[in-house]
Amino acid sequence: MLYRLALKQLPGSVLLEIGSYLGSSSCFLAAAASEIRGGTKVHCVDTWKNEGMTEGQRDTWSEFQTNTLRYLTIIVPHRGHSVKIAGNFNEKIDLLFIDGDHSYDGCRIDVENWLPHLKPGGLVIMHDYEWALGVQKVVHEFIAPRAITVGTLPNLYWAWIK
Ligand SMILES: C[S@@+](CC[C@H](N)C(=O)[O-])C[C@H]1O[C@@H](n2cnc3c(N)ncnc32)[C@H](O)[C@@H]1O
């Protein structure tokens, strides 16, 4: 679905993912970006230190690099804490995919810091919406009230927002 939603973007769009981990979802976004063409980029934000994951901290940077090698010209990695990256990010985003910190506070901080970078009418996609209660609460409080059109699948929520 992520790939299909990304395919709806126009050539030259800016796609951004928070929480890229080993690069699986990044590859879906990048595959769509390569079809859209026009210089469409996928910005990937992560500490690549396995932040907040149940298996504990480890460095996942080299695995991410290996797994996304074929999309080297499309993916732009930003290594660091998502809030810090947001403070230095100067482009307007067409598609924002959030799959980073799943706690209520962590997810809320991401939404508060990244939604202002989204273009009006832009698309926000939230992963693990079904099982992560923090993500669900953030969606209800901060995204749903601004949603123009909403879609859901088990574990995925997306909305074009005002
Ligand atoms: C669930 S994994 C992402 C899975 C990935 N989207 C996929 O589908 O393959 C969460 C990732 O978010 C990163 N992360 C969590 N909190 C973060 C934060 N505040 N800033 C940057 N990265 C963060 C972790 O390091 C981890 O790699």
The ligand as an SDF file (V2000), in Angstrom:
LIG
                    3D

 27 29  0  0  0  0  0  0  0  0999 V2000
    9.8890    0.0110   13.4320 C   0  0  0  0  0  0  0  0  0  0  0  0
   11.4630    0.5180   12.8720 S   0  0  0  0  0  0  0  0  0  0  0  0
   11.0930    1.1060   11.2520 C   0  0  0  0  0  0  0  0  0  0  0  0
   10.7630   -0.0030   10.2600 C   0  0  0  0  0  0  0  0  0  0  0  0
   10.8470    0.4270    8.8210 C   0  0  0  0  0  0  0  0  0  0  0  0
   10.0130    1.5880    8.5430 N   0  0  0  0  0  0  0  0  0  0  0  0
   10.4460   -0.7170    7.9030 C   0  0  0  0  0  0  0  0  0  0  0  0
    9.2440   -0.8870    7.6200 O   0  0  0  0  0  0  0  0  0  0  0  0
   11.3000   -1.4430    7.4720 O   0  0  0  0  0  0  0  0  0  0  0  0
   11.7000    2.0140   13.8000 C   0  0  0  0  0  0  0  0  0  0  0  0
   12.9720    2.7760   13.4650 C   0  0  0  0  0  0  0  0  0  0  0  0
   12.8160    4.0870   13.9630 O   0  0  0  0  0  0  0  0  0  0  0  0
   14.0470    4.5470   14.4720 C   0  0  0  0  0  0  0  0  0  0  0  0
   13.7470    5.5940   15.4570 N   0  0  0  0  0  0  0  0  0  0  0  0
   12.9540    5.4990   16.5560 C   0  0  0  0  0  0  0  0  0  0  0  0
   12.8660    6.6760   17.1850 N   0  0  0  0  0  0  0  0  0  0  0  0
   13.6260    7.5440   16.4750 C   0  0  0  0  0  0  0  0  0  0  0  0
   13.9430    8.9200   16.6080 C   0  0  0  0  0  0  0  0  0  0  0  0
   13.4300    9.6590   17.6000 N   0  0  0  0  0  0  0  0  0  0  0  0
   14.7470    9.5000   15.6890 N   0  0  0  0  0  0  0  0  0  0  0  0
   15.2600    8.7790   14.6660 C   0  0  0  0  0  0  0  0  0  0  0  0
   14.9900    7.4690   14.4730 N   0  0  0  0  0  0  0  0  0  0  0  0
   14.1850    6.8590   15.3620 C   0  0  0  0  0  0  0  0  0  0  0  0
   14.7190    3.3030   15.0470 C   0  0  0  0  0  0  0  0  0  0  0  0
   16.1290    3.4740   15.1140 O   0  0  0  0  0  0  0  0  0  0  0  0
   14.2620    2.2240   14.0590 C   0  0  0  0  0  0  0  0  0  0  0  0
   15.2220    2.0270   13.0650 O   0  0  0  0  0  0  0  0  0  0  0  0
  1  2  1  0
  2  3  1  0
  2 10  1  0
  3  4  1  0
  4  5  1  0
  5  6  1  0
  5  7  1  0
  7  8  2  0
  7  9  1  0
 10 11  1  0
 11 12  1  0
 11 26  1  0
 12 13  1  0
 13 14  1  0
 13 24  1  0
 14 15  1  0
 14 23  1  0
 15 16  2  0
 16 17  1  0
 17 18  1  0
 17 23  2  0
 18 19  1  0
 18 20  2  0
 20 21  1  0
 21 22  2  0
 22 23  1  0
 24 25  1  0
 24 26  1  0
 26 27  1  0
M  CHG  2   2   1   9  -1
M  END
$$$$
